[in-house]
Amino acid sequence: MNKIAIIILGAVLLGGCVMVDYTGQKFPETPLSKEVKYFADRSEMPVDEYTIIGRFTITAPLKSDHYTFQKALLEKGRSYGGDAVCLVDVKTVQRGAYLREDEEFGAPSTAGKPTVDKSQRGAASPLTGEKSSMLRKVARALLLKKRADVEKLLK
């Protein structure tokens, strides 16, 4: 496998670890020359300067740190035309919890084959498994835009 394919595969695997869902309005992308501000909680956010234009939900691996969420929020916030993002909360949640229970486990099916006496297959035994799940971190955040800019764009 050549080096470019390995680099692309690595980027896809690493990028697939953090999922970002967005609900809200989309404006033209914020230029790179303009800073997108980051507020770690609502108490840091200026009260009258911004309007909420959307909400993010970010799901990441359990070992993700605060920087992982900050980076994803700033990148996505810029792409949706935001001027600032505000982290609301981060929680650890269980994803994909299940309990495996099959009715029986025995010999393979004999569909389409000559009938075989059940005594020749052996006794059926129940098959159960343990509860399994994956822990993930889920963050919620707000996308903000300056009030004056929103009023200009919506006129």
CNS distance restraints for C-alpha pairs under 8 A (distance, minus, plus):
assign (resid   1 and name CA) (resid   5 and name CA) 6.60 0.50 0.50
assign (resid   1 and name CA) (resid   6 and name CA) 6.98 0.50 0.50
assign (resid   2 and name CA) (resid   6 and name CA) 6.57 0.50 0.50
assign (resid   3 and name CA) (resid   7 and name CA) 6.23 0.50 0.50
assign (resid   4 and name CA) (resid   8 and name CA) 6.18 0.50 0.50
assign (resid   5 and name CA) (resid   9 and name CA) 6.03 0.50 0.50
assign (resid   6 and name CA) (resid  10 and name CA) 6.08 0.50 0.50
assign (resid   7 and name CA) (resid  11 and name CA) 6.19 0.50 0.50
assign (resid   8 and name CA) (resid  12 and name CA) 6.19 0.50 0.50
assign (resid   9 and name CA) (resid  13 and name CA) 6.21 0.50 0.50
assign (resid  10 and name CA) (resid  14 and name CA) 6.10 0.50 0.50
assign (resid  11 and name CA) (resid  15 and name CA) 5.77 0.50 0.50
assign (resid  12 and name CA) (resid  16 and name CA) 5.90 0.50 0.50
assign (resid  13 and name CA) (resid  17 and name CA) 6.87 0.50 0.50
assign (resid  17 and name CA) (resid  60 and name CA) 6.02 0.50 0.50
assign (resid  17 and name CA) (resid  61 and name CA) 6.58 0.50 0.50
assign (resid  18 and name CA) (resid  58 and name CA) 6.93 0.50 0.50
assign (resid  18 and name CA) (resid  59 and name CA) 5.72 0.50 0.50
assign (resid  18 and name CA) (resid  60 and name CA) 4.55 0.50 0.50
assign (resid  18 and name CA) (resid  61 and name CA) 7.21 0.50 0.50
assign (resid  19 and name CA) (resid  58 and name CA) 5.61 0.50 0.50
assign (resid  19 and name CA) (resid  59 and name CA) 5.14 0.50 0.50
assign (resid  19 and name CA) (resid  60 and name CA) 6.52 0.50 0.50
assign (resid  20 and name CA) (resid  56 and name CA) 6.77 0.50 0.50
assign (resid  20 and name CA) (resid  57 and name CA) 5.88 0.50 0.50
assign (resid  20 and name CA) (resid  58 and name CA) 4.51 0.50 0.50
assign (resid  20 and name CA) (resid  59 and name CA) 6.56 0.50 0.50
assign (resid  20 and name CA) (resid  72 and name CA) 7.68 0.50 0.50
assign (resid  21 and name CA) (resid  56 and name CA) 5.66 0.50 0.50
assign (resid  21 and name CA) (resid  57 and name CA) 5.17 0.50 0.50
assign (resid  21 and name CA) (resid  58 and name CA) 6.33 0.50 0.50
assign (resid  22 and name CA) (resid  54 and name CA) 7.00 0.50 0.50
assign (resid  22 and name CA) (resid  55 and name CA) 5.79 0.50 0.50
assign (resid  22 and name CA) (resid  56 and name CA) 4.67 0.50 0.50
assign (resid  22 and name CA) (resid  57 and name CA) 6.59 0.50 0.50
assign (resid  23 and name CA) (resid  54 and name CA) 5.54 0.50 0.50
assign (resid  23 and name CA) (resid  55 and name CA) 5.39 0.50 0.50
assign (resid  23 and name CA) (resid  56 and name CA) 6.64 0.50 0.50
assign (resid  24 and name CA) (resid  53 and name CA) 5.79 0.50 0.50
assign (resid  24 and name CA) (resid  54 and name CA) 3.90 0.50 0.50
assign (resid  24 and name CA) (resid  55 and name CA) 6.30 0.50 0.50
assign (resid  25 and name CA) (resid  53 and name CA) 5.59 0.50 0.50
assign (resid  25 and name CA) (resid  54 and name CA) 5.99 0.50 0.50
assign (resid  25 and name CA) (resid  80 and name CA) 7.71 0.50 0.50
assign (resid  26 and name CA) (resid  53 and name CA) 7.97 0.50 0.50
assign (resid  26 and name CA) (resid  80 and name CA) 4.98 0.50 0.50
assign (resid  26 and name CA) (resid  81 and name CA) 6.34 0.50 0.50
assign (resid  27 and name CA) (resid  80 and name CA) 5.71 0.50 0.50
assign (resid  27 and name CA) (resid  81 and name CA) 4.68 0.50 0.50
assign (resid  27 and name CA) (resid  82 and name CA) 7.57 0.50 0.50
assign (resid  28 and name CA) (resid  79 and name CA) 7.70 0.50 0.50
assign (resid  28 and name CA) (resid  80 and name CA) 6.74 0.50 0.50
assign (resid  28 and name CA) (resid  81 and name CA) 5.13 0.50 0.50
assign (resid  29 and name CA) (resid  78 and name CA) 5.81 0.50 0.50
assign (resid  29 and name CA) (resid  79 and name CA) 4.78 0.50 0.50
assign (resid  29 and name CA) (resid  80 and name CA) 5.62 0.50 0.50
assign (resid  29 and name CA) (resid  81 and name CA) 4.25 0.50 0.50
assign (resid  29 and name CA) (resid  82 and name CA) 7.64 0.50 0.50
assign (resid  30 and name CA) (resid  34 and name CA) 6.80 0.50 0.50
assign (resid  30 and name CA) (resid  36 and name CA) 7.86 0.50 0.50
assign (resid  30 and name CA) (resid  78 and name CA) 5.04 0.50 0.50
assign (resid  30 and name CA) (resid  79 and name CA) 6.58 0.50 0.50
assign (resid  30 and name CA) (resid  80 and name CA) 7.51 0.50 0.50
assign (resid  30 and name CA) (resid  81 and name CA) 4.72 0.50 0.50
assign (resid  30 and name CA) (resid  82 and name CA) 6.49 0.50 0.50
assign (resid  30 and name CA) (resid  83 and name CA) 7.17 0.50 0.50
assign (resid  31 and name CA) (resid  78 and name CA) 7.65 0.50 0.50
assign (resid  35 and name CA) (resid  83 and name CA) 7.31 0.50 0.50
assign (resid  36 and name CA) (resid  74 and name CA) 6.54 0.50 0.50
assign (resid  36 and name CA) (resid  77 and name CA) 7.52 0.50 0.50
assign (resid  36 and name CA) (resid  78 and name CA) 6.62 0.50 0.50
assign (resid  36 and name CA) (resid  82 and name CA) 7.02 0.50 0.50
assign (resid  36 and name CA) (resid  83 and name CA) 4.88 0.50 0.50
assign (resid  36 and name CA) (resid  84 and name CA) 4.95 0.50 0.50
assign (resid  36 and name CA) (resid  85 and name CA) 7.44 0.50 0.50
assign (resid  37 and name CA) (resid  74 and name CA) 7.84 0.50 0.50
assign (resid  37 and name CA) (resid  83 and name CA) 6.39 0.50 0.50
assign (resid  37 and name CA) (resid  84 and name CA) 4.33 0.50 0.50
assign (resid  37 and name CA) (resid  85 and name CA) 6.35 0.50 0.50
assign (resid  38 and name CA) (resid  70 and name CA) 7.43 0.50 0.50
assign (resid  38 and name CA) (resid  74 and name CA) 7.25 0.50 0.50
assign (resid  38 and name CA) (resid  84 and name CA) 5.71 0.50 0.50
assign (resid  38 and name CA) (resid  85 and name CA) 5.14 0.50 0.50
assign (resid  38 and name CA) (resid  86 and name CA) 6.04 0.50 0.50
assign (resid  38 and name CA) (resid  87 and name CA) 7.98 0.50 0.50
assign (resid  39 and name CA) (resid  44 and name CA) 5.86 0.50 0.50
assign (resid  39 and name CA) (resid  45 and name CA) 6.17 0.50 0.50
assign (resid  39 and name CA) (resid  84 and name CA) 7.53 0.50 0.50
assign (resid  39 and name CA) (resid  85 and name CA) 6.19 0.50 0.50
assign (resid  39 and name CA) (resid  86 and name CA) 4.59 0.50 0.50
assign (resid  39 and name CA) (resid  87 and name CA) 6.33 0.50 0.50
assign (resid  40 and name CA) (resid  44 and name CA) 7.08 0.50 0.50
assign (resid  40 and name CA) (resid  86 and name CA) 6.02 0.50 0.50
assign (resid  40 and name CA) (resid  87 and name CA) 5.21 0.50 0.50
assign (resid  40 and name CA) (resid  88 and name CA) 7.65 0.50 0.50
assign (resid  41 and name CA) (resid  45 and name CA) 7.24 0.50 0.50
assign (resid  41 and name CA) (resid  86 and name CA) 5.96 0.50 0.50
assign (resid  41 and name CA) (resid  87 and name CA) 5.31 0.50 0.50
assign (resid  41 and name CA) (resid  88 and name CA) 5.73 0.50 0.50
assign (resid  41 and name CA) (resid  89 and name CA) 7.84 0.50 0.50
assign (resid  42 and name CA) (resid  86 and name CA) 6.51 0.50 0.50
assign (resid  42 and name CA) (resid  87 and name CA) 7.37 0.50 0.50
assign (resid  42 and name CA) (resid  88 and name CA) 6.71 0.50 0.50
assign (resid  45 and name CA) (resid  86 and name CA) 7.28 0.50 0.50
assign (resid  46 and name CA) (resid  50 and name CA) 7.19 0.50 0.50
assign (resid  48 and name CA) (resid 147 and name CA) 7.98 0.50 0.50
assign (resid  49 and name CA) (resid 146 and name CA) 5.84 0.50 0.50
assign (resid  49 and name CA) (resid 147 and name CA) 6.14 0.50 0.50
assign (resid  50 and name CA) (resid 144 and name CA) 5.78 0.50 0.50
assign (resid  50 and name CA) (resid 145 and name CA) 5.33 0.50 0.50
assign (resid  50 and name CA) (resid 146 and name CA) 4.37 0.50 0.50
assign (resid  50 and name CA) (resid 147 and name CA) 5.13 0.50 0.50
assign (resid  51 and name CA) (resid 144 and name CA) 5.47 0.50 0.50
assign (resid  51 and name CA) (resid 145 and name CA) 5.42 0.50 0.50
assign (resid  51 and name CA) (resid 146 and name CA) 6.09 0.50 0.50
assign (resid  51 and name CA) (resid 147 and name CA) 5.41 0.50 0.50
assign (resid  51 and name CA) (resid 150 and name CA) 7.76 0.50 0.50
assign (resid  52 and name CA) (resid 142 and name CA) 6.53 0.50 0.50
assign (resid  52 and name CA) (resid 143 and name CA) 5.85 0.50 0.50
assign (resid  52 and name CA) (resid 144 and name CA) 4.61 0.50 0.50
assign (resid  52 and name CA) (resid 145 and name CA) 6.57 0.50 0.50
assign (resid  53 and name CA) (resid  82 and name CA) 7.89 0.50 0.50
assign (resid  53 and name CA) (resid 142 and name CA) 7.72 0.50 0.50
assign (resid  53 and name CA) (resid 143 and name CA) 5.74 0.50 0.50
assign (resid  53 and name CA) (resid 144 and name CA) 5.63 0.50 0.50
assign (resid  53 and name CA) (resid 145 and name CA) 6.61 0.50 0.50
assign (resid  54 and name CA) (resid 142 and name CA) 5.95 0.50 0.50
assign (resid  54 and name CA) (resid 143 and name CA) 4.96 0.50 0.50
assign (resid  54 and name CA) (resid 144 and name CA) 7.17 0.50 0.50
assign (resid  55 and name CA) (resid 140 and name CA) 7.29 0.50 0.50
assign (resid  55 and name CA) (resid 141 and name CA) 5.80 0.50 0.50
assign (resid  55 and name CA) (resid 142 and name CA) 4.62 0.50 0.50
assign (resid  55 and name CA) (resid 143 and name CA) 5.81 0.50 0.50
assign (resid  56 and name CA) (resid  73 and name CA) 7.90 0.50 0.50
assign (resid  56 and name CA) (resid 139 and name CA) 7.93 0.50 0.50
assign (resid  56 and name CA) (resid 140 and name CA) 5.61 0.50 0.50
assign (resid  56 and name CA) (resid 141 and name CA) 5.03 0.50 0.50
assign (resid  56 and name CA) (resid 142 and name CA) 6.13 0.50 0.50
assign (resid  56 and name CA) (resid 143 and name CA) 7.26 0.50 0.50
assign (resid  57 and name CA) (resid 138 and name CA) 6.88 0.50 0.50
assign (resid  57 and name CA) (resid 139 and name CA) 5.71 0.50 0.50
assign (resid  57 and name CA) (resid 140 and name CA) 4.69 0.50 0.50
assign (resid  57 and name CA) (resid 141 and name CA) 6.60 0.50 0.50
assign (resid  58 and name CA) (resid  69 and name CA) 7.33 0.50 0.50
assign (resid  58 and name CA) (resid 138 and name CA) 5.52 0.50 0.50
assign (resid  58 and name CA) (resid 139 and name CA) 5.08 0.50 0.50
assign (resid  58 and name CA) (resid 140 and name CA) 6.45 0.50 0.50
assign (resid  59 and name CA) (resid 136 and name CA) 6.74 0.50 0.50
assign (resid  59 and name CA) (resid 137 and name CA) 5.78 0.50 0.50
assign (resid  59 and name CA) (resid 138 and name CA) 4.53 0.50 0.50
assign (resid  59 and name CA) (resid 139 and name CA) 6.58 0.50 0.50
assign (resid  60 and name CA) (resid  64 and name CA) 6.33 0.50 0.50
assign (resid  60 and name CA) (resid 136 and name CA) 5.87 0.50 0.50
assign (resid  60 and name CA) (resid 137 and name CA) 5.31 0.50 0.50
assign (resid  60 and name CA) (resid 138 and name CA) 6.46 0.50 0.50
assign (resid  61 and name CA) (resid 135 and name CA) 7.41 0.50 0.50
assign (resid  61 and name CA) (resid 136 and name CA) 4.94 0.50 0.50
assign (resid  61 and name CA) (resid 137 and name CA) 6.03 0.50 0.50
assign (resid  62 and name CA) (resid  92 and name CA) 7.24 0.50 0.50
assign (resid  62 and name CA) (resid 135 and name CA) 5.90 0.50 0.50
assign (resid  62 and name CA) (resid 136 and name CA) 4.55 0.50 0.50
assign (resid  62 and name CA) (resid 137 and name CA) 5.27 0.50 0.50
assign (resid  64 and name CA) (resid  68 and name CA) 6.09 0.50 0.50
assign (resid  64 and name CA) (resid  69 and name CA) 7.94 0.50 0.50
assign (resid  64 and name CA) (resid 137 and name CA) 7.36 0.50 0.50
assign (resid  65 and name CA) (resid  69 and name CA) 7.20 0.50 0.50
assign (resid  66 and name CA) (resid  70 and name CA) 6.30 0.50 0.50
assign (resid  67 and name CA) (resid  71 and name CA) 5.98 0.50 0.50
assign (resid  68 and name CA) (resid  72 and name CA) 6.33 0.50 0.50
assign (resid  69 and name CA) (resid  73 and name CA) 6.01 0.50 0.50
assign (resid  69 and name CA) (resid 139 and name CA) 7.43 0.50 0.50
assign (resid  70 and name CA) (resid  74 and name CA) 6.12 0.50 0.50
assign (resid  71 and name CA) (resid  75 and name CA) 6.21 0.50 0.50
assign (resid  72 and name CA) (resid  76 and name CA) 6.10 0.50 0.50
assign (resid  73 and name CA) (resid  77 and name CA) 5.61 0.50 0.50
assign (resid  73 and name CA) (resid  85 and name CA) 6.71 0.50 0.50
assign (resid  73 and name CA) (resid 141 and name CA) 7.90 0.50 0.50
assign (resid  74 and name CA) (resid  78 and name CA) 6.07 0.50 0.50
assign (resid  74 and name CA) (resid  84 and name CA) 7.87 0.50 0.50
assign (resid  74 and name CA) (resid  85 and name CA) 6.93 0.50 0.50
assign (resid  75 and name CA) (resid  79 and name CA) 6.45 0.50 0.50
assign (resid  76 and name CA) (resid  80 and name CA) 6.32 0.50 0.50
assign (resid  77 and name CA) (resid  81 and name CA) 6.39 0.50 0.50
assign (resid  77 and name CA) (resid  82 and name CA) 5.07 0.50 0.50
assign (resid  77 and name CA) (resid  83 and name CA) 7.48 0.50 0.50
assign (resid  77 and name CA) (resid  84 and name CA) 7.13 0.50 0.50
assign (resid  77 and name CA) (resid  85 and name CA) 6.60 0.50 0.50
assign (resid  77 and name CA) (resid 143 and name CA) 6.30 0.50 0.50
assign (resid  78 and name CA) (resid  82 and name CA) 5.45 0.50 0.50
assign (resid  78 and name CA) (resid  83 and name CA) 7.22 0.50 0.50
assign (resid  81 and name CA) (resid 145 and name CA) 7.68 0.50 0.50
assign (resid  82 and name CA) (resid 143 and name CA) 5.99 0.50 0.50
assign (resid  82 and name CA) (resid 144 and name CA) 5.52 0.50 0.50
assign (resid  82 and name CA) (resid 145 and name CA) 5.09 0.50 0.50
assign (resid  83 and name CA) (resid 143 and name CA) 7.81 0.50 0.50
assign (resid  83 and name CA) (resid 144 and name CA) 5.87 0.50 0.50
assign (resid  83 and name CA) (resid 145 and name CA) 4.80 0.50 0.50
assign (resid  83 and name CA) (resid 146 and name CA) 6.53 0.50 0.50
assign (resid  84 and name CA) (resid 143 and name CA) 6.22 0.50 0.50
assign (resid  84 and name CA) (resid 144 and name CA) 5.00 0.50 0.50
assign (resid  84 and name CA) (resid 145 and name CA) 6.40 0.50 0.50
assign (resid  85 and name CA) (resid 141 and name CA) 6.83 0.50 0.50
assign (resid  85 and name CA) (resid 142 and name CA) 5.61 0.50 0.50
assign (resid  85 and name CA) (resid 143 and name CA) 4.72 0.50 0.50
assign (resid  85 and name CA) (resid 144 and name CA) 5.73 0.50 0.50
assign (resid  86 and name CA) (resid 141 and name CA) 5.44 0.50 0.50
assign (resid  86 and name CA) (resid 142 and name CA) 5.12 0.50 0.50
assign (resid  86 and name CA) (resid 143 and name CA) 6.69 0.50 0.50
assign (resid  86 and name CA) (resid 144 and name CA) 7.62 0.50 0.50
assign (resid  87 and name CA) (resid 139 and name CA) 7.46 0.50 0.50
assign (resid  87 and name CA) (resid 140 and name CA) 6.30 0.50 0.50
assign (resid  87 and name CA) (resid 141 and name CA) 4.31 0.50 0.50
assign (resid  87 and name CA) (resid 142 and name CA) 6.55 0.50 0.50
assign (resid  88 and name CA) (resid 139 and name CA) 7.41 0.50 0.50
assign (resid  88 and name CA) (resid 140 and name CA) 5.45 0.50 0.50
assign (resid  88 and name CA) (resid 141 and name CA) 4.95 0.50 0.50
assign (resid  88 and name CA) (resid 142 and name CA) 7.09 0.50 0.50
assign (resid  89 and name CA) (resid 139 and name CA) 5.57 0.50 0.50
assign (resid  89 and name CA) (resid 140 and name CA) 5.51 0.50 0.50
assign (resid  89 and name CA) (resid 141 and name CA) 7.14 0.50 0.50
assign (resid  90 and name CA) (resid 137 and name CA) 6.67 0.50 0.50
assign (resid  90 and name CA) (resid 138 and name CA) 5.61 0.50 0.50
assign (resid  90 and name CA) (resid 139 and name CA) 4.18 0.50 0.50
assign (resid  90 and name CA) (resid 140 and name CA) 6.58 0.50 0.50
assign (resid  91 and name CA) (resid 137 and name CA) 5.58 0.50 0.50
assign (resid  91 and name CA) (resid 138 and name CA) 5.33 0.50 0.50
assign (resid  91 and name CA) (resid 139 and name CA) 6.36 0.50 0.50
assign (resid  92 and name CA) (resid 135 and name CA) 6.66 0.50 0.50
assign (resid  92 and name CA) (resid 136 and name CA) 5.68 0.50 0.50
assign (resid  92 and name CA) (resid 137 and name CA) 4.47 0.50 0.50
assign (resid  92 and name CA) (resid 138 and name CA) 6.26 0.50 0.50
assign (resid  93 and name CA) (resid 135 and name CA) 5.65 0.50 0.50
assign (resid  93 and name CA) (resid 136 and name CA) 5.49 0.50 0.50
assign (resid  93 and name CA) (resid 137 and name CA) 6.17 0.50 0.50
assign (resid  93 and name CA) (resid 138 and name CA) 6.97 0.50 0.50
assign (resid  94 and name CA) (resid 133 and name CA) 6.16 0.50 0.50
assign (resid  94 and name CA) (resid 134 and name CA) 5.62 0.50 0.50
assign (resid  94 and name CA) (resid 135 and name CA) 4.59 0.50 0.50
assign (resid  94 and name CA) (resid 136 and name CA) 6.31 0.50 0.50
assign (resid  95 and name CA) (resid 133 and name CA) 5.84 0.50 0.50
assign (resid  95 and name CA) (resid 134 and name CA) 5.15 0.50 0.50
assign (resid  95 and name CA) (resid 135 and name CA) 6.03 0.50 0.50
assign (resid  95 and name CA) (resid 136 and name CA) 6.75 0.50 0.50
assign (resid  96 and name CA) (resid 132 and name CA) 7.59 0.50 0.50
assign (resid  96 and name CA) (resid 133 and name CA) 5.16 0.50 0.50
assign (resid  96 and name CA) (resid 134 and name CA) 6.21 0.50 0.50
assign (resid  97 and name CA) (resid 131 and name CA) 6.69 0.50 0.50
assign (resid  97 and name CA) (resid 132 and name CA) 5.38 0.50 0.50
assign (resid  97 and name CA) (resid 133 and name CA) 4.15 0.50 0.50
assign (resid  97 and name CA) (resid 134 and name CA) 7.12 0.50 0.50
assign (resid  98 and name CA) (resid 131 and name CA) 5.56 0.50 0.50
assign (resid  98 and name CA) (resid 132 and name CA) 5.73 0.50 0.50
assign (resid  98 and name CA) (resid 133 and name CA) 6.78 0.50 0.50
assign (resid  99 and name CA) (resid 128 and name CA) 7.90 0.50 0.50
assign (resid  99 and name CA) (resid 129 and name CA) 6.35 0.50 0.50
assign (resid  99 and name CA) (resid 130 and name CA) 6.02 0.50 0.50
assign (resid  99 and name CA) (resid 131 and name CA) 4.58 0.50 0.50
assign (resid  99 and name CA) (resid 132 and name CA) 6.78 0.50 0.50
assign (resid 100 and name CA) (resid 128 and name CA) 5.58 0.50 0.50
assign (resid 100 and name CA) (resid 129 and name CA) 4.87 0.50 0.50
assign (resid 100 and name CA) (resid 130 and name CA) 6.76 0.50 0.50
assign (resid 100 and name CA) (resid 131 and name CA) 7.18 0.50 0.50
assign (resid 101 and name CA) (resid 127 and name CA) 6.06 0.50 0.50
assign (resid 101 and name CA) (resid 128 and name CA) 4.48 0.50 0.50
assign (resid 101 and name CA) (resid 129 and name CA) 6.39 0.50 0.50
assign (resid 102 and name CA) (resid 126 and name CA) 6.78 0.50 0.50
assign (resid 102 and name CA) (resid 127 and name CA) 5.41 0.50 0.50
assign (resid 102 and name CA) (resid 128 and name CA) 6.34 0.50 0.50
assign (resid 103 and name CA) (resid 126 and name CA) 5.85 0.50 0.50
assign (resid 103 and name CA) (resid 127 and name CA) 6.77 0.50 0.50
assign (resid 104 and name CA) (resid 124 and name CA) 5.84 0.50 0.50
assign (resid 104 and name CA) (resid 125 and name CA) 5.46 0.50 0.50
assign (resid 104 and name CA) (resid 126 and name CA) 4.59 0.50 0.50
assign (resid 104 and name CA) (resid 127 and name CA) 5.98 0.50 0.50
assign (resid 105 and name CA) (resid 124 and name CA) 5.80 0.50 0.50
assign (resid 105 and name CA) (resid 125 and name CA) 5.58 0.50 0.50
assign (resid 105 and name CA) (resid 126 and name CA) 6.12 0.50 0.50
assign (resid 105 and name CA) (resid 127 and name CA) 6.14 0.50 0.50
assign (resid 106 and name CA) (resid 121 and name CA) 7.30 0.50 0.50
assign (resid 106 and name CA) (resid 122 and name CA) 7.17 0.50 0.50
assign (resid 106 and name CA) (resid 123 and name CA) 7.00 0.50 0.50
assign (resid 106 and name CA) (resid 124 and name CA) 5.05 0.50 0.50
assign (resid 106 and name CA) (resid 125 and name CA) 6.73 0.50 0.50
assign (resid 107 and name CA) (resid 121 and name CA) 5.66 0.50 0.50
assign (resid 107 and name CA) (resid 122 and name CA) 7.36 0.50 0.50
assign (resid 110 and name CA) (resid 114 and name CA) 7.27 0.50 0.50
assign (resid 110 and name CA) (resid 115 and name CA) 6.84 0.50 0.50
assign (resid 110 and name CA) (resid 116 and name CA) 7.46 0.50 0.50
assign (resid 116 and name CA) (resid 120 and name CA) 7.03 0.50 0.50
assign (resid 116 and name CA) (resid 121 and name CA) 7.84 0.50 0.50
assign (resid 117 and name CA) (resid 121 and name CA) 7.25 0.50 0.50
assign (resid 118 and name CA) (resid 122 and name CA) 6.86 0.50 0.50
assign (resid 119 and name CA) (resid 123 and name CA) 7.32 0.50 0.50
assign (resid 145 and name CA) (resid 149 and name CA) 7.10 0.50 0.50
assign (resid 145 and name CA) (resid 150 and name CA) 6.70 0.50 0.50
assign (resid 146 and name CA) (resid 150 and name CA) 6.41 0.50 0.50
assign (resid 147 and name CA) (resid 151 and name CA) 6.30 0.50 0.50
assign (resid 148 and name CA) (resid 152 and name CA) 6.38 0.50 0.50
assign (resid 149 and name CA) (resid 153 and name CA) 6.18 0.50 0.50
assign (resid 150 and name CA) (resid 154 and name CA) 6.06 0.50 0.50
assign (resid 151 and name CA) (resid 155 and name CA) 6.30 0.50 0.50
